[in-house]
Amino acid sequence: MSRNHAIEFQPTGCRGVCKEDQSILECARKLGVDILSLCGGSGTCGKCRVQLLSGKTSAVTSNELDRLSVPERANDFRLACQAYCLGDAKIHVPAESFSTQQRIQVEGLELSCRPDPSVRFFSVKPPRPTLTDHRADDQRVLDELEKQQQTAFHTVDLEVLREASSILRSSKWEVWAGIRGDEVVGLWSRDIPPLGLAIDLGTTKIAAYLVDLHDARTLASKGAMNPQISFGEDVMTRLVRAKLSGEDAVRLSKMISEEINRLCTDLCAESGADPKQIVDAVVVGNTAMHHLFLLLPVHGLSVSPYVPTVRYPLDLKAREVGIRIAPGAYVHFLPNVAGFVGADHVATLLATSAWQTHDVVLVMDIGTNTEICLIRSGNKTSVSCPSGPTFEGAHIKHGMRASLGAIEHVRLVEDRVEYVTIGGGRPVGLCGSGILDAIAQLRLAGIVDSSGRIGDHALVRDHNGQREFVVVGEDERAGREAITVTQQDVRQLQLAKGAIAAGIRVLLEAAGCSGEEIGMVIIGGAFGSYIDIASAITIGMLPDLSPDHFIQVGNTAGLGAKLALVSLAKRKEAASIAREVAYIELAAFPGFAQIFAQSTLLGRACFHSGETNGN
Amino acid sequence: MSRNHAIEFQPTGCRGVCKEDQSILECARKLGVDILSLCGGSGTCGKCRVQLLSGKTSAVTSNELDRLSVPERANDFRLACQAYCLGDAKIHVPAESFSTQQRIQVEGLELSCRPDPSVRFFSVKPPRPTLTDHRADDQRVLDELEKQQQTAFHTVDLEVLREASSILRSSKWEVWAGIRGDEVVGLWSRDIPPLGLAIDLGTTKIAAYLVDLHDARTLASKGAMNPQISFGEDVMTRLVRAKLSGEDAVRLSKMISEEINRLCTDLCAESGADPKQIVDAVVVGNTAMHHLFLLLPVHGLSVSPYVPTVRYPLDLKAREVGIRIAPGAYVHFLPNVAGFVGADHVATLLATSAWQTHDVVLVMDIGTNTEICLIRSGNKTSVSCPSGPTFEGAHIKHGMRASLGAIEHVRLVEDRVEYVTIGGGRPVGLCGSGILDAIAQLRLAGIVDSSGRIGDHALVRDHNGQREFVVVGEDERAGREAITVTQQDVRQLQLAKGAIAAGIRVLLEAAGCSGEEIGMVIIGGAFGSYIDIASAITIGMLPDLSPDHFIQVGNTAGLGAKLALVSLAKRKEAASIAREVAYIELAAFPGFAQIFAQSTLLGRACFHSGETNGN
């Protein structure tokens, strides 16, 4: 029998019971305290730092000795995944250990397309039954529709049939019917504005949009963290969990449907709508999220050559995937391209098609995986670059996600660091754009060379056997550890930016074209809209083109989902895009190792074939 | 807190626990002892007689005083629905109180149609994935099918997708695909014989047929009692239960899907098949069974003008209605005609179409409801006659269903009764055909007159204030009560046969034709195949035509279901039949009350308009 202890988390004040065989991390999750964890609780990411305010906990583990500094250990800091309560305890969760409060980009450029939704609405007034007209309810509606539309509709969704009789009678035989193809997918007793739901299902974030299907207007949008994060930050951890345990696979899938339902309820509350008004939905996500949500086998995605189970678009009843909207509504899943080029990339290409006005265009969505498409004379070729979670702040000593207190911009002004934090308050760590900025500034100042080595400088110090550049000193942090960029951090960024740059190089080489021919670079995705393009050019992550070549367009995947939601023509276009896109598996590209090694160098580059950058 | 007592049922020897607040009937059901109950446990049908062998039970109720004879009460007979255990008890269930062991007709004439099933099978050998061919699993299969069939297939069922990856790999990339329309509904690793399941869902019985879809051969057939009987024998009781309680509605629906799954498992075991081989199913049933199974609202069916919710045929995923066969399989529900003319009648008309060789044909399915169709020059008109459960032995003093020991045939030979029982053993009661025979014999012998009054005869006696004819005397029954036909029983039969005869008269009158014009009477259904046609003519239930006009064809509804299962053309024909059939609501037919009154008279009749029968 395991014993129970009272536990309290600060500053949220959340209280509950912690079992002795339950780590503080597990307990926090159960109580709804969202503590960050990138490694899934294995003690290796060091992100789940908490401070013991009172009470007794289990002994410090070797993982903690590796991850926690001496002052931290002296101040009772622990990794929540490694510590167990041995009595009642009070725990402080520092801001940087919270996984919520994160900035989630849901905004994007607005829609510009003629609404042509999959569900059409008709007013129907069937006659009441009498002793001589004893037709069934379904027949009354379908006969009336046929008379009105001069075509026969044959099917009524089973759930719609189940509520049809009462709706017909309560509405006094005057209803509105929603038709999809030749199927009645909804009956309403009044003329509701038909709504649609667009979902961009990301590895880290889920963005949801409530759209009026009549005029394609976005009524409300909202983002949430992907709750699967509690199973581990990166896709591969989740794929392996789903592969090893059917139960975990079901749990991972349910986490998504439940979060979508929550978002849907919130969006409706905000807009004064009812989820039953939502007659259609579109989901886009990377292939792994797509498969995890649909409980599809993920073995193929976790081993080379990374073959997905499903590429084709799917039309499924919303209820079959656990989404609670109108009873007969469908969810359309946009098609995937390959194991690591998913429906979100297809949605991005759909959304950005309007801006692809040049002969050579690069469309990229920067994230844990960065998908890049080179479009040349209409021919599309894509790659997926494993840029890793560096831009989410993972594997970076003082990295954090773009939450309150994250340093998002850094400038070196006469050997002094100036920075901007999210929310403008005291700094707690560096988010992706901050790390990118910092290293670009170090490179510009010559503190870091093209190989990434940190040289000497007043702000450079040796600490715990590693060179590091101090962004915010201890003095400024009231005695807490300084925020620094370490040699190891620079290496991490080189790997991330190298993956992206190598992807661009492979695409150019395969198309036989040079970086200078690129007429436009369209950058989508949350991270992509916050980065400083000049910094990205400085370190050679993006080609050295003039600023007017770049366009940062926000959440293009979400925008693509909205387009596919309001327009059947756009949905068709998405299917064509997925068919047309040629996919290059980087690992199989001749000479890739060399291209990648070259791409890790820090410095402006034109992305010519054979060019050595870092000059 | 209710106390528990040990209970034992004989002769089955079934033992268990009986709670004090649980009637013996409820307890028996929980333990799987199928005690007959027609009234749903309200103490009014008197069918659930059991004998207390030892132990103490609650006091005898007024319902029991009405239903149990003095000798029965003296011998500790109780109504199981009225009695509660007050201590450990041993209970004897007499043969006539068992609802199982009943003869269920599953046989019918064999199929004669060209197989043209909805699912077609193709062998597919997609190439394995490589580093340069990283197409998704679904695409591999669909591309290969397209190459082979020169048409594009777009959809793979979600459940099939979920198991596709492992089937493709375990079969070494050589699979068989089952296609329905343009959807892949199954993948198999070997060339299985594709099977289909036909279900005739009756109020009392469920008949199931396992059919080879290649050659339309019936591999196995099996019947079971409809488990909804525990909610009450007649349809209306169940409709009201479903209407009043959503929970009961769900339970009634689940009872059906679970019984179908049991039948399916048994049929497969018998044929050495796997339920996953079953790629298609067809269900026919009366409108009430159809609605109860599909959890459709039944309010309309329970009040005049008896409007169903659904008339159109439905194609639903088997899993959506709880039937466990091949993962992507559909169930086709044949269309209904009206509130009391269901898909089973459509199936009967489909099955009997081959025999409808005369200009005027009567097709009837005799049961609790008797559906009759008059076909004249191809024009079909149907009525539903509320013949009631008399033919199932209900509301008849010594009535019982066609189980072991039921008297099924009766002859009066020189003032002596000869009879035949089912199974040939000792008589326990009269089943429908026995009652029909007995009353026809009484009418022939002049013991009963055309008004139904029992006159004087050596075997007629007054008993408990009622006249009755003794079929089996006390002496022959070792002291147990005599089996008799009472004046009340004759009245019951008059109502039942009157309903049928009135239905035929209305059809003839509406068509403006006389009984003599009928070229053929096709009688389907279990009861219809056991009745003595001569007896039915004698009492005026069927028109007075020569014997070669009648054909008793067995379970035509089941046969129709099988036809619709193996042939898409037949499925289409069924939809046409349902559309073509004109329905007459008897209650609304001018002069119906008079027609009905006239039809209750006992005696041969030609069913001329305005004729007075009983001569």
Interface residues (C-beta under 8 A of the other chain):
Chain A: P129 T130 L131 T132 H134 R135 A136 D137 D138 Q139 L142 H154 T155 V156 L158 L161 R162 E163 A164 S165 S166 L294 L295 L296 P297 H299 G300 S304 P305 Y306 V307 P308 T309 V310 R311 Y312 L314 D315 L316 E320 N336 A338 G339 Y583 E585 A587 A588
Chain B: P129 T130 L131 T132 H134 R135 A136 D137 D138 Q139 L142 H154 T155 V156 L158 L161 R162 E163 A164 S165 S166 L294 L295 L296 P297 H299 G300 S304 P305 Y306 V307 P308 T309 V310 R311 Y312 L314 D315 L316 E320 N336 A338 G339 Y583 E585 A587 A588
